[in-house]
Every structure is written in C-alpha cells, then in structure tokens.
Amino acid sequence: MEHLEAIKKTIAQVASTYGDHFTVKADGKETLDLLEPTPLISMLAGELIYQLRSTLDHLAFDLVKINKAEVTLPTKWERDCMFPIWVGPLKPEQKTPLPYGTFKHLPGIPVEAHAIIERVQPYYPLGTGAINTSLGQLNSLSNIDKHRRFALTVTRAQIRHDLIFKSGFTGYDIETLEHGAEISVPHAGEDDPIVGARRSTTLKIAFNEQDALGNASGVPIDDLLEIILEEVSKEIVYPLRKFLN
C-alpha cells in the first residue's frame, strides 16, 4: 500500500506540472503534447510487483515448513519451494480442479490450502474469476521485472467533453489519447445540434505492455495495481494466512 500511495503521489505531481497545457495548436488543429512518464513510476511499480510476488512465495514456504500433514519433507525442499502460478494451457489429460499433490513444490500443505491455490490459477479461462486475471497479470509483470530494468509506461490524456444540445438534453463524450493525437470536437445530428461544450483533461499513465497485459495495458497503472493488490490480498494472502496460526 505504501508503494501504491507513492505511485499515486508521483502521478499527481507529474499531472500538476502540466497545468492546463496539454495541447499544441498548429494549422488549425489541436494535438496532445505529452511527455514520457518519469522512470520513478516504473521503478515503484516494479518494487510493488516484486514484493507482492515474494509475499506469495513466503506464504508457500511457511505452509510447507509448518507441515500440518506431518509428511516426510523432501531433502532440500527449501530450495524448490515456491507459490505456483500456472498460466496454461493444461495438458489434455489434466482436468480441473487439479487434484491434491499436483503442485510438487508444496509437499504436506493442508488440503484446503491446495484448494485455494488451485482455484486462483490463471489456467482457468479468462472471465471465470477476477482473481485468475489478476494473478496472471501479476505473473506477467513479475516476469518483466525479473528480465528488464522496468516495465514500460506511457502517458495518456483522457479527454471529456460535457455537451449541451439544443433540445436541452445533456451528455458527454470521453476518449483516451496518446501523445501527438489530434483532439476532435464531438458532432451531433442536425436535428439536435450541440449548442455548448466544456472540455476537461485528465492525465493518465499506464503500462505500455500490450503483449503481456492485453487490454489491461489501457488501464491506468495505479488503478490496475490497486486491483491486483486488493484481489491477491483478499483471495490468496488472507485465506492462506489462517493456516499459519
């Protein structure tokens, strides 16, 4: 949470440096003029991801060490013990839910703990559980953090036009654009033309990692990390901690 708050504070500081100067006018067109995000945001995000992934491994280690099943633990089990994140796809002969004992690096953990770990795995189809998606995103970002200096980020601007139509009807139009994009003015039909419009611009910073995150790369970085942190804590960390008492 401290890292997340630091990320939010840094983004707010970046946004404050822009003021109202998001655009450049030339040739009768108005385009976005956005700077690259400060590397500090990526570094803080990487630290959050690293610590959260490490938390899961620490939980796995403690679950095995407590050895509530009282089995004979393998020699040097500490070297191989880890929290499994299986992205899939599974082998044709593997049917979910995968049985107790499937995760070979977690010998002797409680059956109930296995059930918790198994049901949150990203090999379950997208949409079958939000936690499956969050754990997969955590895994993708963690792999980036292990192999590169930090995840790439991009600055975007959310443009909102609040509109007033001749009929008195009100509405709004929102689009999210990147640096250099032309800002277009919303148009309405001739039967009910727009007679008034007010524009507001909000700075957003997101992971520029579409190969790893898919559509989630369009979600603001602080929102995405908050979702991952909340769901992993609620659905994995807190339920597993009860077995350590």
Secondary structure, 3 states (H helix, E strand, C coil): CHHHHHHHHHHHHHHHHHCCCCEEEECCEEEECCCCCCHHHHHHHHHHHHHHHHHHHHHHHHHHHHCCCCCCCCCCHHHHCCCCCCCCCCCCCCCCCCCCCCCCCCCCCCHHHHHHHHHCCCCCCCCCCHHHHHHHHHHHHHHHHHHCCCCCEEEEEEEEEEEEECCCCEEEEEEEEECCCECCCCCCCCCCCEEEEEEEEEEEEEECCHHHHHHHHHCEHHHHHHHHHHHHHHHHHHHHHHHHC
